[in-house]
Amino acid sequence: MAGQAMDSCGVELLMPEESTTNGEMTDAVMTLQEVAAYLKVSEKTILRMIQAGELPGLKVSNQWRFVRAVIDDWLTRRMYRTTSEKLSEVIQPRHPELSLARLLTPARIIMDLEPGAKKDVLARLVAPLVDEGTVTDPAAYMAALVGREEIVSTAIGDGVAIPHARDPEHAALAQSCMTLGICRAGMPFGALDEKPTHLFFLIGGISTEDHLRLVARTMLILRQPGFIDALVGTGDQAAVAALIAQASEKNA
């Protein structure tokens, strides 16, 4: 298990606990107690964060309820803002099978992604994984991706989106994987900063742990100066893959 990386609010940026009910992970709605266990903090800390407007939640009949996908999105955005040192702690130990250089091969990079409806964009991102047999149930996986976008956009701003399934544990994947789509023109994808999205890192973790490790690895390369612009301006798949491998090596 990796070390613990804490942010300024005392929330671990590493591997939340699975929320379970009768041995099954809950799909959509979580209680105050479940969110506290998921984020590995006290219920008082969760309440304090809600009152400060830092954590998204909804009060129903005097009881706090939380949508897991929204909490996961909150975690992802928090990762995007946290320090490289803390993100580096999240990906320890290294798990070479989750290396971005290994996962984002030229065959998994989609150049000249055309602007379009979210479902069409997601289908383009999934296509290489279907062709190679990594997606075990294409219809189910697409439904999981579209369902996640319907809850809240996975566009994190600065021209980047990280589409992923609503529930990594049941994502119809044979193994953890990624693809990358590059849209030079940019397209609206629901980012909070309202800027067009150019880079689409599809993250296919088969567990919550794999998902968060891949998110952390992706955030580490995205924050390198000039990296986003370099990817958008690169002309072919092999060059993009080489840029990603080079950027990943800097964080090794």
C-alpha positions as CSV (number, residue, x, y, z in Angstrom):
1,M,0.0,0.0,0.0
2,A,1.2,3.5,-0.8
3,G,2.0,6.2,1.7
4,Q,-0.5,8.7,2.8
5,A,-0.7,12.1,1.0
6,M,-2.7,14.7,2.9
7,D,-4.1,17.9,1.5
8,S,-4.6,21.2,3.3
9,C,-8.0,20.0,4.7
10,G,-6.5,16.8,6.0
11,V,-8.1,14.6,3.3
12,E,-6.0,11.7,2.1
13,L,-5.4,12.0,-1.6
14,L,-4.7,8.2,-1.6
15,M,-7.0,5.3,-2.2
16,P,-10.4,6.0,-0.5
17,E,-11.9,3.0,1.2
18,E,-14.6,1.1,-0.8
19,S,-18.1,2.0,0.3
20,T,-20.0,-1.2,0.8
21,T,-23.5,-2.4,1.7
22,N,-23.9,-6.1,2.4
23,G,-20.5,-6.7,0.7
24,E,-21.5,-4.7,-2.5
25,M,-20.2,-1.3,-3.3
26,T,-22.9,1.3,-3.3
27,D,-23.5,2.8,-6.8
28,A,-24.9,6.3,-6.4
29,V,-25.8,7.7,-3.0
30,M,-23.6,7.7,0.1
31,T,-24.3,8.7,3.7
32,L,-22.2,11.0,5.9
33,Q,-20.7,7.9,7.6
34,E,-19.9,6.3,4.2
35,V,-18.2,9.4,2.8
36,A,-16.1,9.8,6.0
37,A,-15.0,6.2,5.6
38,Y,-14.4,6.6,1.9
39,L,-12.2,9.7,2.4
40,K,-10.6,8.3,5.6
41,V,-11.5,11.3,7.7
42,S,-13.9,12.0,10.6
43,E,-17.5,12.8,10.2
44,K,-16.8,16.2,11.9
45,T,-14.2,16.9,9.2
46,I,-16.8,16.2,6.5
47,L,-19.3,18.5,8.1
48,R,-16.8,21.2,8.4
49,M,-15.9,20.9,4.7
50,I,-19.6,21.0,3.8
51,Q,-20.1,24.1,5.8
52,A,-17.1,25.8,4.2
53,G,-18.5,25.0,0.8
54,E,-15.6,22.7,0.0
55,L,-17.4,19.4,-0.4
56,P,-20.6,18.8,-2.5
57,G,-23.5,17.3,-0.6
58,L,-27.3,17.5,-0.4
59,K,-29.4,17.5,2.8
60,V,-32.5,15.3,2.6
61,S,-34.8,15.3,5.7
62,N,-32.0,16.6,7.9
63,Q,-29.6,13.8,6.7
64,W,-26.6,14.5,4.4
65,R,-26.4,12.5,1.2
66,F,-23.6,12.4,-1.4
67,V,-23.4,11.2,-5.0
68,R,-20.4,9.0,-5.3
69,A,-19.6,10.1,-8.8
70,V,-19.6,13.7,-7.7
71,I,-17.3,12.9,-4.8
72,D,-15.0,11.1,-7.2
73,D,-15.0,14.2,-9.5
74,W,-14.3,16.4,-6.5
75,L,-11.3,14.1,-5.6
76,T,-10.0,14.3,-9.2
77,R,-10.2,18.1,-9.3
78,R,-8.4,18.2,-5.9
79,M,-5.7,16.1,-7.4
80,Y,-5.3,18.5,-10.3
81,R,-4.6,21.4,-7.8
82,T,-2.4,19.6,-5.3
83,T,1.4,19.5,-5.3
84,S,3.5,17.1,-7.4
85,E,5.1,15.8,-4.2
86,K,1.7,14.7,-2.8
87,L,0.7,13.2,-6.2
88,S,3.9,11.2,-6.3
89,E,3.0,9.7,-3.0
90,V,-0.3,8.5,-4.4
91,I,1.4,6.4,-7.1
92,Q,3.8,4.6,-4.7
93,P,4.6,1.8,-5.2
94,R,5.1,2.3,-8.9
95,H,3.1,-0.6,-10.4
96,P,4.9,-0.7,-13.8
97,E,1.8,-2.2,-15.4
98,L,0.1,1.2,-14.9
99,S,2.8,3.2,-16.6
100,L,1.3,5.8,-18.9
101,A,4.1,5.0,-21.4
102,R,3.0,1.4,-21.4
103,L,-0.8,2.1,-21.6
104,L,-0.8,5.0,-24.1
105,T,0.7,3.3,-27.1
106,P,0.4,4.8,-30.6
107,A,-2.5,2.5,-31.3
108,R,-4.4,4.0,-28.4
109,I,-3.9,7.6,-29.4
110,I,-6.6,9.1,-31.6
111,M,-5.3,12.1,-33.6
112,D,-7.6,14.7,-35.1
113,L,-10.6,13.9,-32.9
114,E,-13.6,15.7,-34.4
115,P,-15.8,17.9,-32.2
116,G,-19.2,16.3,-31.7
117,A,-21.8,15.0,-29.2
118,K,-20.3,13.5,-26.0
119,K,-21.5,10.0,-26.9
120,D,-19.8,10.2,-30.3
121,V,-16.5,11.4,-28.7
122,L,-16.6,8.6,-26.1
123,A,-17.2,6.0,-28.8
124,R,-14.1,7.2,-30.7
125,L,-12.1,6.9,-27.5
126,V,-13.3,3.4,-26.7
127,A,-12.9,2.1,-30.3
128,P,-9.2,1.1,-30.0
129,L,-10.0,-0.8,-26.7
130,V,-12.8,-2.6,-28.4
131,D,-10.6,-3.5,-31.4
132,E,-7.9,-5.0,-29.2
133,G,-10.4,-6.9,-27.0
134,T,-9.8,-5.0,-23.8
135,V,-13.4,-4.0,-23.5
136,T,-15.4,-7.2,-22.7
137,D,-18.8,-5.6,-23.2
138,P,-18.8,-2.5,-25.4
139,A,-22.4,-1.6,-24.8
140,A,-22.1,-1.8,-21.1
141,Y,-18.9,0.2,-21.0
142,M,-20.3,2.9,-23.2
143,A,-23.3,3.1,-21.0
144,A,-21.0,3.5,-17.9
145,L,-19.1,6.3,-19.6
146,V,-22.2,8.1,-20.8
147,G,-23.8,7.7,-17.4
148,R,-20.8,9.2,-15.7
149,E,-20.9,12.3,-18.0
150,E,-24.6,12.7,-17.3
151,I,-23.9,13.2,-13.6
152,V,-21.1,15.7,-14.0
153,S,-18.7,16.5,-16.8
154,T,-15.3,14.9,-16.6
155,A,-13.7,18.0,-18.2
156,I,-11.4,19.4,-15.5
157,G,-10.5,22.6,-17.2
158,D,-7.4,23.9,-19.0
159,G,-8.5,22.1,-22.1
160,V,-8.4,18.6,-20.5
161,A,-11.1,15.9,-19.8
162,I,-10.6,12.6,-18.2
163,P,-13.6,10.4,-19.1
164,H,-14.1,7.3,-17.0
165,A,-16.7,4.8,-16.0
166,R,-19.1,5.6,-13.1
167,D,-18.0,2.4,-11.3
168,P,-14.5,1.2,-12.0
169,E,-15.2,-2.1,-10.3
170,H,-17.8,-3.0,-12.9
171,A,-16.5,-1.3,-16.0
172,A,-16.5,-4.3,-18.4
173,L,-12.7,-4.2,-18.9
174,A,-10.3,-7.1,-19.0
175,Q,-7.5,-5.0,-17.5
176,S,-6.8,-1.4,-16.6
177,C,-6.2,0.7,-19.7
178,M,-6.2,4.2,-21.2
179,T,-6.7,6.0,-24.5
180,L,-6.0,9.6,-25.6
181,G,-8.0,11.7,-28.0
182,I,-6.6,15.0,-29.3
183,C,-9.0,17.6,-30.7
184,R,-6.9,20.5,-32.0
185,A,-9.9,22.7,-32.7
186,G,-11.3,22.1,-29.2
187,M,-14.9,21.4,-28.3
188,P,-17.3,22.3,-25.5
189,F,-17.4,19.4,-22.9
190,G,-18.9,21.1,-19.9
191,A,-15.7,22.3,-18.2
192,L,-16.1,24.6,-15.2
193,D,-13.8,27.2,-16.8
194,E,-16.0,27.0,-19.9
195,K,-12.9,26.6,-22.1
196,P,-12.9,24.2,-25.1
197,T,-11.5,20.8,-24.4
198,H,-8.6,19.6,-26.5
199,L,-7.2,16.5,-24.7
200,F,-9.4,13.5,-23.7
201,F,-7.6,11.0,-21.4
202,L,-9.9,8.0,-21.2
203,I,-9.0,6.3,-17.9
204,G,-10.1,2.7,-17.6
205,G,-9.2,1.4,-14.2
206,I,-10.6,-1.9,-13.1
207,S,-10.5,-0.9,-9.5
208,T,-10.8,2.3,-7.5
209,E,-7.1,2.0,-6.6
210,D,-6.0,1.6,-10.3
211,H,-8.3,4.5,-11.3
212,L,-6.8,6.9,-8.7
213,R,-3.3,5.8,-9.6
214,L,-3.9,6.5,-13.3
215,V,-5.5,9.9,-12.5
216,A,-2.5,10.9,-10.3
217,R,0.0,9.8,-13.0
218,T,-2.0,11.8,-15.6
219,M,-2.1,14.9,-13.4
220,L,1.6,14.8,-12.8
221,I,2.4,15.0,-16.5
222,L,-0.3,17.6,-17.3
223,R,1.2,20.1,-14.8
224,Q,4.6,20.1,-16.6
225,P,5.1,23.5,-18.2
226,G,4.1,23.5,-21.9
227,F,3.0,19.9,-21.9
228,I,-0.6,20.4,-22.8
229,D,0.2,22.7,-25.7
230,A,2.9,20.3,-26.9
231,L,0.5,17.4,-27.1
232,V,-2.1,19.5,-28.9
233,G,0.5,20.6,-31.4
234,T,2.2,17.3,-32.0
235,G,1.6,15.8,-35.5
236,D,1.5,12.0,-35.1
237,Q,0.8,9.2,-32.7
238,A,4.4,8.1,-32.3
239,A,5.5,11.6,-31.4
240,V,2.6,11.9,-28.9
241,A,3.5,8.6,-27.3
242,A,7.2,9.7,-27.1
243,L,6.2,13.0,-25.4
244,I,4.1,11.1,-22.8
245,A,6.9,8.6,-22.1
246,Q,9.4,11.5,-21.7
247,A,7.1,13.4,-19.3
248,S,6.4,10.2,-17.3
249,E,10.1,9.5,-17.0
250,K,10.5,12.9,-15.2
251,N,8.2,11.7,-12.5
252,A,9.8,8.2,-12.1
